[in-house]
């Protein structure tokens, strides 16, 4: 028995953790308890030294002094303030009216607003609850299929998981030892692509199942011109002008190989600025060139887009770190709430209380993960995982398939925080050893972990929606008709197509890695083996004396080379311990 324990300590430790988690124990305490128990068992069996636990205070201090984690409370506070500022209501009302005349228009509006809320709040719960409270009753009122409506709202809310500034990307960058800014840049295009796939599915439903997603009736379209028209023509013209300004700015200011993330954010900000100034001039000078819906859409979209530029724009431009960007975003959210007259002491207290709880939750899990990893690495658990995964057939592709299947299955029972703290530290070193770019790998896992919010029976987005969806039949206030309830089964079945779309997105990221890497800045890779250092030769009359007899004595030349720090650096880069007599341009390549 002792021999069995000694030989299989790492797999037993990992299996014990999974069992304890499935029994329902809190994650932080399950991690720490497993680490301590198996650490003491390893000391008793002679596998570990008692001095191992002396490293615990330093590891915990490393968590507390981690500047990257400061972004978590900033972005959480920003999302909670925005959730209560009325921004979501204005967005859903205006964009719903804009897309309302189309079949599936309300679904398109939910997806569009979900992407905007994701890029401003970064909190899944805030997005799902806001859209569930505002959009679901309207979609049910006008005959949307309950499964389709529930799925669209839950899936659009989970976009906050992958579109920056996402909390999971901050944790992923920390666990993989990479820059949060690079992780944001890599996730920007995949996040927008996923929103586009959701919109394609909604369009397919509107075409092939029109009864599931009807257009808004004429009497429900409140933004109409005096002559009875919708006023969308002037909005289309304004969009064309703003888009042309964005494209022209991008062509004139940026090179073809410019980072995609910076290009999109900055050029879009220029286009939005053009549309905003055009609307302001039209409004105050009463020119009558823009319709009501065009002006309304512009003024409603400006605050969230300005906040996106304040946060992501400054990060992508290199003006601010992600932590500083989060602080600026929190300040911007407070300003928006103050401008809307929604800021109160009660609101501040609620937001700070929820932020403190979530931040404490994250830090406690991270401390528990540090205790677990200390014992796990002590019994060579990382080597066990490495040998297990590097021995898979198929090389990189085989590793990626198995890892994504593992994360998908574990996501049925664990949320993204638990996956990021438990699984990612074990997978990162193996991926790095196989030559996989860790930024790309982190974004891939982030897309996969999105399913933890969506698939039954433990998807948190489904729970959030269940908490605000009508659980009993009710009388609609506007129409006066009895509206049937939304069942839990309908919410679960509505999520299934969007889980499939998320898995398709995982496949696309694997098949087309440029979706991630195109967002990263082109960094020059310096090969030290090809570096050359040119030292200007001294001339007679220079301070230090003429070069008399230079080259006449080999021993004196070698002695000078040994004492010359420049020559020493060059020898070190060439991997040569012998003195360099004549460093020619081609020598470093030989």
N, C-alpha and C positions, 0 to 999 in steps of 0.2 A: 504493500500500500504506500509506504513512504517513497519507494522508488518510482511508483506511478505518479505521485504528487510532484516529485522533484523533476521528472521528465516532462510533465504536462502542466506546469504551473501557469504559463501564459494563456493557453486555451481555456483552462478551467477558470481563470480569473475573468476572462472576457465573457464566457458563458454564464458565470455567476452574476455578472453585472446585468446581462440581458434578462435573466430570470427575475432578479430583484426589481428591475424597472417594470416588467410585465405584471408583477404583483401589486404595483401601484405606489411604491415608495417614492418620495420626492427625489428628483434627479440629483440635486446637489448632494444630498445626504447619502444616496445610493452610491454615487461615485466615491465620495470620501470614505465611507465605511468599507467598501470593497478594497480601496487602496490600503487602508490601515490594517484590516484583517489579513489580507494576503501578504502585506509587508511583514507583519509580525510572524505569520506562518513561514515566510521565506527566511526570516532571521532564525527561527527555531530549527528549520531544516538545514541551515548553513549555507543557503543560497545567497543571502544578503548580509551585509554588515550592519551592526546596530547603529553605526554612524550615519546610515542612509537618511534617517529621519531628521538629522541635523540640517539637511538642505531644505526642509519644508519652509521655515520662515523666510528664507531668501526667495523661494519660488512664489510664495504668497505676496511678498513685497513687490515682486516683479509684476504681479497682476495689478496691485494697487497703484503702482507708479507708471502704468502703461498709458501714455498720452492718447493713443489711438482710440481707446475705449471711451474717452471723453465725448466722442461724437455721438455715442448712444443716447445719453440723456438730452443732448441738444436737439437731435432730430426727433426724439420721442416727444419732447416738450413742444416743438414746432408743430408736429402732427396733431397733438391734442388741442392746441390753441386753434389751429385752422379748422378742426372738426367742429368747433363751437362758434366759429366766427361768421357762419352763414355763407361761406364761399361755395360749399357744395350745393346748397339749395339754389343759389343764383345760377350756377353752372348747369345743373340738371334742368332747371326751368327753361333757361335760354336755349341750350343745345337741343333739348327735347322739342321746343317749338321750331327750331331750325330744321331738324331732321324729321319732324312729325309727319309731314305730307307723304313721306316715303313709306313703303311697306318695311316693317322692321325698323322704322326710324327711331323708336324709343330704345331699341337694343343698341343701335349705332351710337346713340347719345350716351348710354350707360358705359359703353366701351371707351368712347372718347373721353368722357369725364373720369372714368377709372384710371386711364393713362395719365391724365393731368393731375389727379389727386395722388397717384403713385409718385409722380415727379416732384410733388410739393410736400406731402406728408410722410411718405415712406413707411406708413403704419397700416397693416392689412386690416386690423379691427376697425380703425376709423373709417376706412374706405367702404368696407362691406356694410357696416351699420348705417352709415350716412345714406348710401344708395338704397339699402333695403327699406329704410324709413321713408324716403322721398319717392323713389321710382317704382317700387313694387306695387303700392296701392294704385298708382296711375296705370301701370301695365295691366293689372288685373281688371281695372275699371273698363278698359277698352278692349278686352277680349284676348289678351296674350295667353298662350299656353303656360300653365303654371311651371312645368318642368323647364321649359325654355327660359322663362323669365328668371327663375331661381338660379339656373346655371349661369346665365349671362352676368347677373349681379355678383355672384360668388367668385366667378372667374376673373371679372374685371377688377374686383377688390384685391385679388392676389397678385395683380401686376405690381403692387407696391413691394413685392418680394424681390423682383429682379430689376425693375427700373430704378436707377439711382434717384435719390439717396436712400438706398435700402439698408435696413439694419443688418440683414443677413450677410450682405456683401462686406460690411465693416467687420463682422465676426470672422467671415471667411478669410479676409485679407490678414487679420491678426493671426489666425491659426496657421496660415500658409507662409507667414513671414513676408508678405508682399505689401506694396503700397495700396492704400485705400483708393487713392486717385486713379491708379492704373486699373484697379478692379472695377471702379465706376465707369471708366472709359471703355473697358472691354464689354461691360454688360449693357451699354447704352443701345447699340444697334440690335442685339438679340431681344431686348425688352420691347422695342418698337415693332420688331418683326412678329413677336408673339401677339401683340395687340392687333396687328394686321391679320394674323391667322384667325383670331377671334372674330374680327369683322367679316372675313371671308365666309366663316361658318354662318354668321348671322345673315349674310346676303343669300347664302344657299338655302337657309330655312325660309327666308322671305320669298324666294322664287319657287321652291318646290313644295313648301307647306304654307301657303299664304294665310290660311286660317289661324296659324300659330302666331303670326306677327302682323296684324293689320295696321294700316295707316291711321293716323289720328283723324277723327271726323272733322268736318269743316267748322262746326260750332266750338270745337276744342282748341282751335288755332287762334290764340288771342292777339298775336302781333300781325295786324293787317293794316294796309295803307288806306287812306280815305277813299280811293277808287275801288277798294275790295281786293286788290292784288296782294300777294304775299311779300313782295319787296325783295325777293331773293336775287333778282338781277343785279341790283346795285351792290349787293354783298359779293356776288361772283366777280364783278369788276374790281371791287376793292381787294379781293383775295388775289386776283391776277396781278394787280399793281404791286401789292406787298411781296408776292412771290418773285416777281421780276426784279424788285429791289434786292431781295435776298440773294438771288442767283448772280446778279451783277456785282454785288459786294463780294461774294465768294470768288468770282472769277478774277476780279481786280486785286483783291487783297491777299488771297491765299494761293499757294503753289499747288500743283496737282497732287503732290504727295503729302499734303497737310493732314494732320490727325482728324479722323472723321468726327469724333465727338466735339472737338472745339469748333470745327467748321459748321456743324449742324446748329449748335447752340448759339454761336455768335451771329451767323448769317440769319437765323430765324429771329433773333432779337432785333436785328436791323429791320427786317420786314415788318415785325410787329410794331416797331417804333414808327415806321412810315404810316401804317394803318391807323395807329393811335392819333398821330398829329393830323391826319386827314379828317378823322372823325371829330376831333376837338375843333378844328377850323370850321367844319361844316356845321357843328352844333352852335357855336357862339356867334358865327356870322350869319346863321340861318340861311345857308345857301340852298338847302333842299336837295342836295345831290345824292344824299344817302338815305336809305329807307330806315324805318324804326328798327327793324330786325338787324340791319347792318350796324347801326350805332350801338344797339344793345349788346350784340355779340362782341363787338370790339371792346366796349367798356367793361364787360364782365370777364373777358379773357385776359385783359391786361394784368390784373393783380397776380393771378397764379403764374403767368408767364414771366412777369417781372421777378417773382420769387424764385422761379426756376433759374433764371439767369443769375440772380444774386447768389444762389447756392452753387449750382453746377457750373455756371459760367466762370465764376471766380476760381473754382477748383480746376477746371479744364484749362483755363488760361494760365494757371500757375500763380495767380495772385494770392490765393489762400490755400491752406491745407484743408483736408476734409473736416478736421475739428473746428478750425476757424470758420469754414463755410457753414457748419452746423450752427455755430453761435450767431453768425449773420442771419441765417434762416430763422432762428428763434426770435431774433430782434425784429425781422421783417414780419413774422407772423403776429407778434404783439402790436406792431404798427397797423397792420391790416385790421386786426380786431378792434383797435382803438378808433380807427377811421370809420368802422361800421357801427361804432357805439355798442359793441358787444363785450368789451373788456370790463370786468368787474372783479372785486376781491374774491367772490365765490368761484368765479371761473379760474382765476389764478390758483386758488387753493386746490381745486379739483385737478387741474393740470399738473401742478407740482407734486401732489400726492401720488397720482398715477405714474408720473415720471420716476419718482423715488422708488416706487414698488418695482417697476420693470427693471430699472437699473440695478437695484439690489438683487433681483432675480438673476440677472445676467452675471453679476459679479460672484454670487454664491455658487452658481453652476461652474464658473471658470475656476474658482478656488477648489471646488470638489474635483474638477478635471485635472488640476495640477497635482493633487494628492494621489489620484488614481494613476496618472501617467508616471509619477515618480516610482511607484512600486512596479508598474507594468514594464517600464523600461529597465528597472533593476533586474527583473527576471528574464530579460532579453525578449520581451513581448514584441518589440518593434522588429526584431530579427525574424521572429516567427511569422508575423504578418508579411514581411518582405519576402521571405522564402515561399510563403503560401501564394502570394500574388504574382511574383516574378516567374514562378514555375508554370503559370497558366499557358496553354497553347495559344498561338496567335499574336504573341508579342503585345504591342501597344493596344491593338484593336481588341484582342481577347481580354486584356486588363480592363479596358473601358467598358466593354459589354458586361462583364461580371460585376464591376463596381457599380454601374448604374442600376443593374438588377437588384443588387444588395441594398442600395440607397432607396430604391423604389419600394421594396418590400418592408424595410425598416420604417419608412415614412408612414406606413399604416398605423404604427404604434407610437412613434416618437415624433415630436415636432422639430422644426428646423434648428432651434437653439441646441437641443440635445444632440441632433445629428452633427451639427457643426463642432461641438465641443468633444464628442466621443469618437466619431468616425473619421472626420477630416484629418486630425493630427496623425492618425495611423496610415491614411492613404497618401498624404502629401509626400513624404519621403520616398515612397515606392514610385509614385508618378514622376518625381524628379529624377530618380535613378534610371527610369525608362526613357528619359529624354523628353517628357511631356512638359510643355510650358504651364507653369503653375497658375498664371492669370487665366489662361484659357480653361484649365482644369477647374478652377474655382467657379468660373461663370457657368460651366457645364453642370457642376454639382448644384449651383444655385437654381438653375432652371429645373433640374430634377427634383430638388427639395420643395419646389412650388407645389408638387403633388401632395405634400404632407398637409397642405391646407384644404385640399379638394377631395381626396378620395375617401369614400365611406369606409368604416363607420366613424373614424375619429378625426375627420377633417375639421380644423378649427374654423375655417371660413363658413362651413355648413352650419356649425354651431352658432356662429355670430348671426347668420341669416335666420336660423330657426328662432333665435331670441327676439327678433323684430317682425317676423312674418306672422300673419294672422293664424292663430291656432284654433279658432272657432269661426263659424259662419258669422258674418257681420253685415250690417246695412251700410252701404256706401253713402257718405255724407252728401256728395254732389248729385249722384244719379238717383239716390233713394232706393236702389235695388239691393236685394239680398245677394251678397257675394260669398261664394263657397270659400272655405278655409284652404290653406296650403299645408299639405301633409308632409311629414318627414320623409316618407318614401318618394314624393315628388321632388323634394330638394335633392335627395341622393341620386335619383335617376337623371335629374337635370345636370348634375355635375359630371356624369360619365363621359359625354362627348368632349368636354373641355379637358378632362384628364388625358384623353387620347390625343388631343391637340398638343398638350404639353409634352407628351412623349414624342410626338412628331417633331416638336421643336428641339428636343434633346438629340434626335437623329440628325436634324439639319445642322446643329452645332458641330456634331462629330464629322459629318460629311463635308461641311464647308467651314473650316476653322477661321476663314477670313471674316466671318460675321463678328468674331471677337477681336481678332488681331488687327482688323482694319481700323478699329477705334483707338489703338495705341499709337503713341508718337513713335516716329522712326528714330530709333536710338542707334548711334554709331557704336559698333562693336569693335573694341580695340584689342588686337592680337599682340600680346607682349612679345611673342616670338619674332614678330616682324618690325618691332620698334627699332629705330636707329637714332643715335645721339651724335650730333655733329659738334665737335669741339674746335673752335677757331684756333689756328696755329699761331704761336707767338712769333713776333718778328724782332730782328735785332734792334735794340734801342728801347724795347718795351721794358717796363718795370719788372725786375727779376732777371735782367741780363740777357745777352744775346744767346742764340742757340748754337754756341760753339761746340763742335764735336758731337752734335746730335747724331745718333746712329753709329758713332764710332765704337761705342762700348755697349754690347748687348746686355751686360749685367746692370749697367746704370739705367738703361731703358726699362728693363723689367722691374727694377726697383721703383722707378718713377711711376710705372703703371700700377704697381701694387699700392702705392701711396695715394694715387689719384682716385677720389671717390666716384667720379664720373665713369672711369674705366671699370671700377668695381660693380657699379650698377649695370653697365652693359654686359659684363661677364655673367652676372646673376640672371639677367633676362635671357641670355643665350644658353644658360645651363652649363657653362664652362668654368671650371675652377682655375684653369690656367690663365696667365696674364695675356691680355690682348695686345699684340704688337702693332698690327696694322688692321684696323677695323674697316674693311671695304664694304661698299653698299650691299653686296650680295652675300656677305658672310653670315648675316643673321638668318638667312633662309637655308643655309646648308645644314 
